[in-house]
Amino acid sequence: MLFSVSGLRFPRVSPVYRYCASSFNGASTSCSLSLLLKKHHFSRRIFIEKSSSHSAFSSLTVAASKKVLDPGGQGDASSPMTDQLESPSTISDDPQVIHNVDSEGMEDEKKIEVEEQESFPSVFSNNDEEAHAEEPSVPLHRNASTEKTEAKPRSIPPPGAGQKIYEIDSLLLGFRDHIDYRYAQYKKIRKEIDKYEGGLEVFSRGYEKLGFTRSETGITYREWAPGAKSAALIGDFNNWSPSADTMSQNEFGVWEIFLPNTADGSPAIPHGSRVKIRMETRSGVKDSIPAWIKFSVQAPGEIPYSGIYYDPPEEEKYVFKHPHPKRPKSLRIYESHVGMSSTEPVINTYANFRDNVLPRIKRLGYNAVQIMAIQEHSYYASFGYHVTNFFAPSSRFGTPDDLKSLIDRAHELGLLVLMDIVHSHASNNVLDGLNMFDGTDAHYFHSGSKGHHWMWDSRLFNYGSWEVLRFLLSNARWWLEEYKFDGFRFDGVTSMMYTHHGLQVAFTGNYNEYFGYATDVDAVVYLMLVNDMIHGLYPEAVTIGEDVSGMPTFCLPVQDGGVGFDYRLHMAVADKWIELLKKRDEDWKMGDIVYTLVNRRWLEKCVVYAESHDQALVGDKTIAFWLMDKDMYDFMSLDRPSTPLIDRGIALHKMIRLITMGLGGEGYLNFMGNEFGHPEWIDFPRGEQHLPSGKVIPGNNFSYDKCRRRFDLGDANYLRYKGMQQFDQAMQHVEAKYGFMTSEHQYISRKDKGERVIVFERGNLVFVFNFHWHESYCGYRVGCSKPGKYKIVLDSDDLLFGGFNRLNHDVEFFSTEGWYDNRPRSLLVYAPNRTAVVYALVEDEPKATGNLQLTQNVKNC
């Protein structure tokens, strides 16, 4: 398959190896702190001083939410128990006061600021600004589309007092020194950005200065590389000559060159040309892809990628036609990967995803699509998480304009488009990534072991570096501004927030785990800044943080002292389902299931999922595969008898997904294909690996057979997969109609360990789950809040969904007065084994007597 960019045609080559070298020309590398201090001491002055004084507060984290909503604890009850989700509760652990954060640093803040005034100018000197004053630089891609009608002043509000969090959670008062220090650091950086960069709005537009920018008279290229001794821009445009276009360096380590237009007025670098920066470093001479490159490709016969100067003619640039959809109250997210979204064993394209997958997502009832692996990553099997080029959309799937077309089509369909963004770490690659970019170990990353993630084999950003903040903040804004994404799912946030990265740590909910020496304050402050920037400039944008630690204040506004995310990804739920699926049905505890689903912090919203891409990877199993295993290969056809394993699997697959959506959060996520129980696993094409220890890890002969999604299975009328898909579709549409995930009224009235029944209310809906493997209950009384007539709006036992059709949907259910399960009223229903049924209150209809209800239920049994 060929890939073309205006005159360049590259066959798509699967990367076979990951280049994670740490030296050039055989020379060992080392970090020169003195060089960085000399060239870039203004950033070191503020951040290094702070981190040396408060070394306890450095880097990264992973966690599990600990808001206890079950007054009875995790245990089941033989009699009904109640959970009132509206009421906040407390953590059982007694908070212990942490060591006092260096109060001298707080009290001496004015003195520090005075000392720093002289040493904090912009990396762009006055001379730089004046040099091209007559030729204002603009980003490579300016869209003259919807921006014209949307154009209005945008600003980021100043920091607030940061104290409201103590009103929300009084346990935080015991850790006030740490939290106030964190907020003081955030305010201090905001102040410095305002003073030396013109504010966060300007600071987050680094792509208008660094990298390639176009003006009427030529192209300017700038690169921050303080460790380089010399630099030259090389590429197709100058026959890769290192002496043709040498660059000059300013006192802040920024290299620059201006290339005037040619005699005929055309750009000096043609669109589609390959480009790199050649630097002489203390580790040797190296050719690197520009850090701010907007597109990169893998040329035929080459392993490392090459940067591409991407600046198509105006008539070829994609122009957005549709505005952003209005942000929905509840999120129903379809997690997807463009490359593996084809039914065929190939790498799919942005165009095919746009034309074939987006309409499917809309039809299924989801209102948002979350796309993985957008940022360029040379190693396909990294699932997009080992990013090499942060500003470049992956070229495997098409061009930047193809991606814009995809997003515009999603907006036309009313779908939000969320990007899975990676700011938690970077690829270890030296040849085509940021690692050792200027020949030093501590350029964008921490030096030494602190800058390496031992489990992920990747580099860790130094969030205390001024230019790293500029790079990452600008990166987030670039995707929102240039590509019109509607928000982000931030990957690996737990790893960012704690120096132990959440590895080999069991979070219990004790607040000492969140506010102590293991917390990387620099990283938390960066997360506050990026949320501040996003929500200030793009009020409708959504931010979701992947945090398993349960960090308090994670989803509270920055103005109030929080980290600022809209949602936390509720990761503990998927692990709980896998844990239960390894047990017998008899060992499932209803109270344990409920506790896990509702265990989240008050006023902090969550996106929940029963399974994501993690559970689908090779080496793990999807829920469907855990439930039905090898029977899926032989007994999913409707023209063959089913088996007890298949019947059980289909029933529980539906129940698990509905109760997860019903109780687990204010948003829901599903990985593509899992809605119909996609068989088998995901296995990226890979070759045999020979480890230094001599161990050989077998490959799959670079096969794409299991790196695709068999949507045809869910669509086939002759397969049982279709019933599972139709149930998921019905579930999404019921949520769209009733909005139960964000309902203010939420109450759990029953979780009976003997009968294996769970009953709860959300809004005007009553959910009844019978997890018993053989007991069905006729005339079963369930509590309810509101009086009136109820009807069935979702039934997992419906024949359409692969069930046994044991419920009569024409039956009406009328409430009777009298307290039951701590509810003022109740209904009599039929609850077949292994079913989930949702009853909706029918408004403005006449009430009937309890006798009529009983008669109708008898008919239903």
FENDAQUI-V366391 format. One record per helix or strand. SS is the DSSP state (helix for helix, strand for strand). FROM is the first residue (numbers start at 1). TO is the last residue. Records with the same first field share a line. If there is no record, write none. Layout:
# FENDAQUI-V366391
SS=FROM-TO, FROM-TO
This chain:
# FENDAQUI-V366391
strand=2-5, 8-11, 24-24, 27-27, 60-60, 77-77, 83-84, 138-138, 211-214, 218-224, 230-235, 246-246, 248-249, 254-260, 273-281, 284-288, 296-297, 306-309, 331-337, 368-372, 375-376, 389-393, 416-421, 426-426, 445-445, 452-453, 458-459, 461-461, 487-490, 498-499, 519-519, 542-545, 567-570, 606-608, 617-617, 637-637, 667-671, 682-682, 689-690, 696-697, 719-719, 746-752, 757-762, 765-770, 777-784, 789-795, 813-814, 816-820, 823-831, 835-842
helix=33-53, 103-107, 109-119, 126-131, 147-150, 165-168, 170-197, 200-203, 206-208, 236-238, 314-316, 350-364, 380-382, 395-397, 400-412, 448-451, 466-482, 493-497, 511-513, 521-537, 558-560, 572-581, 585-587, 590-598, 613-616, 623-628, 631-634, 644-663, 674-676, 711-715, 721-738, 740-742, 799-801, 850-860
